[in-house]
Amino acid sequence: MYLIVYYDCDTGNTMTAREYLKKCGLTEESLLMKWAEESYEPLFPGNTVVKSAYDIKFAVNDSGELMLYQEMSD
């Protein structure tokens, strides 16, 4: 299990996934929709449902677009 922390350069504070989305002007719903459109697999083996932003590894690029990614195995 991994903990992804987002850093706010303006305040120096860490943010949750939901706080990061809000700061970037995005919604959790838009993240879940993008995940569904791109048919990403669940992050954890045996997990069949992605329920929230905390279940998806993502970033927002300089253009404000969501970028999804997965762990690469050895």
C-alpha positions, 0 to 999 in steps of 0.5 A, spaced: 500 500 500 502 506 498 500 513 501 501 519 495 501 526 498 500 532 494 504 538 496 502 545 496 507 550 493 503 556 495 502 554 503 508 549 504 502 544 506 501 537 504 494 536 501 489 530 500 487 527 494 481 531 494 484 537 496 489 537 491 483 536 486 479 542 489 485 546 488 486 545 481 479 546 479 477 539 478 472 534 481 473 527 484 467 525 479 471 528 473 477 523 476 473 517 476 470 519 470 477 519 466 479 513 470 473 509 467 474 512 460 481 509 460 479 503 463 485 503 468 485 496 473 484 497 480 490 499 484 490 493 489 490 486 486 483 483 488 480 489 488 474 490 483 471 497 485 475 504 485 470 508 489 474 514 490 480 519 489 484 515 494 484 509 490 487 512 483 494 514 482 494 521 478 497 528 477 495 534 474 499 537 469 501 544 467 495 545 462 490 543 468 489 536 465 488 529 469 494 524 468 493 517 471 498 512 472 499 505 475 505 502 478 510 498 474 512 491 477 519 489 477 
